[in-house]
Structure formats: structure tokens, C-alpha cells
Amino acid sequence: LGAAIGCAVIWGVNVPVMKAGLQEVDPFFFNAARLTLSAVALGLLDAAERRGRPAPPTPWRKVVLLGLLSSLVYQVLFLVGMDATSAGNTAIIVSSGPLWTAVIERVMGVDRHSLRAWGALAVAFIGTLLVTLTGIDDPVEGASLFGNLVMLAAMGTWAFASVLSRPLLETFPATRLAFLAVLVSLPGHWALAAPRLDLAAVERPLFVALAIAYSGVLSTGIAYALWNRSVKDLGAARTAAFSNLVPVVALTVAWVFLHEAPRPLQLTGGGLVVAGLLMWRTARQST
């Protein structure tokens, strides 16, 4: 229980931490630096899980495809979307990920859902729609329709990559796949960051370094380990339910530290997203 809650808190805090960091330094440099630390953290976790055993054979074509999709395209869309919208909107749209995963599963014929499950996903979709239309072009909180739509595209990309990765994860270790996927994407991220790099213009270098360290090591490394431990102890379904805490934590932290006061429409939409996803998980467990 503690591992699942700890993971949700780390991920919830990561959203406003990243948002604050992006205000201080070039977004593409922030992403390249944090994912470099993520690769180090995941590499150490992979080595710890193998405990001296040789690494399994790597299906490089599949790994490279998933790496480019999940760790390059998704991360760039996530970065651009977050930079153009508020931390609160980001957190709620990110929490709608299971909705897009279910839709893509149905389109690809991977999984079928009951009418009750689709009704629950419709509730989550209405909530996502409300959040997407919240604070359009608000210069105070930094929210924009463009940022919200790019964040939706990011979650669609993440969902597509998740569906594609499931057959591979049946035979290939999850931590090693995550490590290699990030590793494959790093040249692309640094290629995007290099032409815009100007560290001399950073006014608070220590704050930026801490934000990058938190996002790169804690959010990906330690949180990933906590997630796997929770899945082992509680099961996948019960662990996934705790991910609904992420937008709650993110909204609270963004309100306190970034002064992003939640709007009634935003709170209503977030509540519908969480309620719809909880209803969806209940419907799936009962089938």
C-alpha cells in the first residue's frame, strides 16, 4: 500500500516540478538532461534485477520502434504540451491515459470491453473534454487550447506505445525495456536540445538542477521500482487504482507553489475523469 501511494505522490509532484523547471531553462534541454538521468537510474535498476545474470536476447527492431514512439515522440509532445498549458490541466489529461488505451485496444482488436465499461470511459471522456476547454489562452496560468490538445496527442501516443509493448513484455523484462527505450531516444533529445543550449542564461541553476534530478531520478527511477513492487504485492488492478491520486496531488502542489488555483470546471472535469476510470476498472474486474 505504501509503495503505491508513494509512487502516486512522486508522479503527482513531478508535474508542477517540471512545469516550474521549464520556466527557468530551455524545455528541450530539460527533457534531454532528465531522460539522461532516467537512463542511468533505469540501467542501475535493470542491473539490480538481473543480479549478475546475463541480459536476455534483445529484439532490437521492436525495442527501437517502441523507444522512438514512447521515449522520443511521446516525450517531445508531452514537453511541448506541458510548456503551453497549466500543471493542473497536464495532470488531469495525463490521468485519462487508460481511456485512450482502451480505445486503441478496441480499434486494434486487442481487447473488448463491456457496455458498462464503455459507459464509464464515456464519463472519463466528458471530464477530459471539460479540462481541455478549461482556461483557454489564459496568460496568467499559462493554459492554452494548443497546449491541452498537444497533451492529448501525447497521451494518445503513450497509449498506442503501451498497446504495442504488451506482447513484448510477456517475454522481455519491463525494466530493461524501459531502460533501452530511453537509451534509444537520447540522441534525438540531445539533437533537439543542442542548438538551443544556453546555460549562461539560467538565473537559478541550483533549482533547475534539483528539478531535473527529481524528474529524472525519482519520477522515473524510484517511482518505477515502487510501482513494480506494488504490482507484486497488491496486483496490477489495485495498484492502477492509486494512479487516480496523481491529479489530486498535482493540483494541490500546483495551487500551493505555482499559485494555479483550480477552477470549478477544471475540478468538475477532473472529478469525472477519476470517477469514470474507477467505474471502468470496476467494470473490467466484474467481467
C-alpha positions in Angstrom: 0.0 0.0 0.0 2.8 2.4 0.9 4.6 1.7 -2.4 1.5 2.5 -4.5 0.8 5.7 -2.6 4.5 6.8 -2.7 4.5 6.2 -6.5 1.4 8.3 -7.0 2.8 11.1 -4.8 6.1 11.2 -6.7 4.4 11.4 -10.0 1.9 14.0 -8.8 4.6 16.2 -7.5 6.6 15.7 -10.7 4.1 17.6 -12.8 4.4 21.0 -11.1 8.2 20.4 -10.6 8.6 20.0 -14.3 6.4 23.0 -15.0 8.5 25.2 -12.7 11.7 23.9 -14.2 10.5 24.7 -17.8 10.1 28.3 -16.8 13.8 28.5 -16.0 15.5 26.7 -18.8 15.0 25.6 -22.4 12.4 22.8 -22.4 14.4 20.5 -24.8 17.5 20.7 -22.6 15.4 20.0 -19.5 14.0 16.9 -21.2 17.3 15.7 -22.5 19.0 16.1 -19.1 16.2 14.4 -17.1 16.0 11.5 -19.5 19.7 11.0 -19.3 19.4 10.7 -15.6 16.4 8.4 -16.1 18.6 6.1 -18.3 21.2 5.9 -15.6 18.5 5.1 -12.9 16.8 2.5 -15.1 20.1 1.0 -16.0 21.0 0.5 -12.3 17.6 -0.9 -11.6 17.9 -3.4 -14.5 21.4 -4.5 -13.3 20.0 -4.9 -9.8 17.1 -7.0 -11.0 19.4 -9.3 -13.1 21.7 -9.8 -10.1 24.7 -10.7 -12.2 22.8 -12.8 -14.7 23.4 -12.1 -18.4 20.9 -9.9 -20.1 18.3 -11.7 -22.2 18.5 -11.5 -26.1 17.1 -8.1 -27.2 14.6 -7.9 -30.1 16.1 -4.6 -31.3 13.6 -3.8 -34.1 10.8 -3.8 -31.6 12.8 -2.1 -28.9 13.9 0.7 -31.3 10.3 1.2 -32.6 8.9 1.4 -29.0 11.8 3.7 -27.9 11.2 6.2 -30.7 7.5 6.1 -30.1 7.3 6.1 -26.3 10.5 7.9 -25.3 11.0 10.3 -28.2 7.7 11.2 -29.9 5.7 11.0 -26.7 8.2 12.8 -24.6 8.5 15.7 -27.1 4.7 16.0 -27.3 4.5 15.9 -23.5 7.1 18.5 -23.2 5.6 20.9 -25.7 2.1 20.4 -24.2 3.2 21.0 -20.7 5.2 24.1 -21.7 2.0 25.5 -23.3 -0.6 24.7 -20.6 -1.0 24.6 -16.8 0.3 21.9 -14.4 -3.3 21.2 -13.3 -4.5 20.6 -16.8 -1.5 18.5 -17.6 -2.1 16.2 -14.6 -5.8 15.6 -15.4 -5.2 15.0 -19.1 -2.4 12.6 -18.2 -4.7 10.7 -15.9 -7.0 10.0 -18.9 -4.4 7.7 -20.4 -6.3 4.4 -19.7 -9.2 5.9 -21.7 -7.1 6.2 -24.8 -5.5 2.8 -24.2 -9.0 1.2 -24.1 -10.0 2.9 -27.4 -6.8 1.9 -29.2 -7.2 -1.7 -27.8 -10.6 -1.9 -29.3 -9.5 -0.4 -32.7 -6.6 -2.8 -32.9 -8.8 -5.8 -31.8 -6.5 -6.5 -28.8 -9.2 -6.3 -26.2 -13.0 -5.9 -25.9 -14.9 -4.1 -23.2 -18.4 -4.4 -21.9 -21.1 -1.8 -22.5 -20.8 -0.8 -18.8 -17.0 -0.3 -19.3 -17.6 1.9 -22.3 -20.2 3.9 -20.3 -17.5 4.5 -17.6 -15.0 5.6 -20.3 -17.6 8.0 -21.7 -17.8 9.7 -18.3 -14.0 10.0 -18.3 -14.0 11.4 -21.8 -16.5 14.1 -20.9 -14.3 15.0 -17.9 -11.2 15.2 -20.2 -13.2 17.4 -22.7 -14.1 19.8 -19.9 -10.5 20.0 -18.8 -9.3 20.5 -22.4 -11.6 23.5 -22.7 -10.6 25.0 -19.3 -8.5 28.2 -19.2 -8.2 28.5 -22.9 -5.4 31.1 -23.7 -5.1 32.1 -20.1 -1.8 34.1 -19.8 -1.9 34.1 -16.0 -1.8 30.3 -15.5 -0.1 29.6 -18.8 -3.0 27.4 -20.1 -3.9 27.3 -23.7 -6.1 25.1 -26.0 -3.0 24.4 -28.1 -1.2 23.0 -25.0 -4.2 20.9 -24.0 -4.5 19.4 -27.5 -0.8 18.6 -27.7 -1.0 16.9 -24.3 -4.0 14.9 -25.6 -1.9 13.9 -28.6 0.9 12.9 -26.2 -1.4 10.6 -24.2 -2.7 9.0 -27.5 0.9 8.3 -28.4 1.6 6.8 -25.0 -1.5 4.6 -25.2 -0.5 3.4 -28.7 3.0 2.5 -27.5 1.6 0.8 -24.4 -0.7 -1.5 -26.5 2.2 -2.3 -28.9 4.5 -3.1 -25.9 2.2 -5.7 -24.3 3.2 -8.7 -26.4 6.9 -7.9 -25.9 6.5 -7.6 -22.2 5.2 -11.1 -21.9 8.8 -12.4 -22.7 11.0 -9.4 -22.1 11.8 -7.7 -18.6 9.8 -4.5 -18.2 12.6 -2.6 -16.5 15.1 -3.5 -19.2 12.6 -2.5 -21.9 12.1 0.9 -20.3 15.9 1.4 -19.9 16.6 0.5 -23.6 13.7 2.6 -24.8 15.0 5.7 -23.1 18.6 4.9 -24.2 17.4 4.7 -27.9 15.7 8.1 -27.6 18.6 10.1 -26.1 20.4 11.0 -29.3 17.2 12.6 -30.6 16.6 14.5 -27.4 20.1 15.9 -27.4 19.9 16.8 -31.1 16.9 18.9 -30.3 18.5 20.5 -27.2 22.0 21.3 -28.6 21.1 24.2 -30.9 19.1 25.9 -28.2 21.5 25.3 -25.3 22.4 28.5 -23.3 23.1 27.6 -19.7 24.6 31.0 -19.1 21.1 32.5 -19.3 19.7 30.3 -16.4 19.0 32.5 -13.4 18.6 29.7 -10.8 20.9 26.9 -11.8 20.6 25.1 -8.5 16.8 25.0 -8.7 17.0 23.7 -12.3 19.5 21.0 -11.3 17.2 19.9 -8.5 14.1 19.8 -10.7 16.0 17.8 -13.3 17.3 15.4 -10.7 13.8 14.9 -9.2 12.1 14.4 -12.5 14.9 12.2 -13.9 15.8 10.0 -10.9 12.7 10.0 -8.6 9.9 10.2 -11.1 11.3 7.5 -13.4 13.8 5.5 -11.3 12.5 5.2 -7.8 8.8 5.5 -8.7 9.2 2.8 -11.3 10.7 0.5 -8.7 7.8 1.3 -6.3 5.3 0.6 -9.0 6.7 -2.8 -9.7 6.8 -3.6 -6.0 3.2 -2.6 -5.6 2.1 -4.7 -8.6 3.8 -7.7 -7.0 2.2 -7.1 -3.6 -1.2 -5.7 -4.4 -1.8 -6.8 -8.0 -2.0 -4.7 -11.2 -5.6 -3.6 -10.9 -5.4 -2.4 -7.3 -2.1 -0.6 -8.0 -3.5 1.1 -11.0 -6.4 2.5 -8.9 -3.9 4.5 -6.9 -2.8 6.4 -10.1 -6.0 8.4 -9.6 -4.2 10.2 -6.8 -1.8 11.7 -9.3 -4.0 14.6 -10.4 -5.1 15.3 -6.8 -1.5 15.6 -5.7 -0.5 17.7 -8.8 -3.4 20.1 -8.4 -2.7 20.6 -4.7 1.0 21.2 -5.2 0.5 23.5 -8.2 -2.1 25.5 -6.2 0.3 26.0 -3.3 3.6 26.6 -5.1 2.7 27.8 -8.6 -0.5 29.6 -7.5 -2.6 27.8 -10.1 -6.0 28.0 -8.3 -8.2 25.2 -9.6 -11.3 26.4 -11.5 -14.8 24.9 -10.9 -14.9 23.5 -14.5 -11.4 22.0 -14.1 -12.3 20.4 -10.8 -15.6 19.0 -12.2 -13.7 17.6 -15.2 -11.0 16.1 -13.0 -13.7 14.5 -10.8 -15.4 13.0 -13.9 -12.1 11.6 -15.2 -11.3 9.9 -11.8 -14.8 8.7 -11.3 -15.0 7.3 -14.9 -11.7 5.5 -14.6 -12.7 4.0 -11.2 -16.0 2.8 -12.7 -14.1 1.4 -15.7 -11.8 -0.7 -13.5 -14.7 -2.0 -11.5 -16.5 -3.0 -14.7 -13.4 -4.8 -16.0 -12.9 -6.7 -12.8 -16.5 -7.9 -12.8 -16.3 -9.3 -16.4 
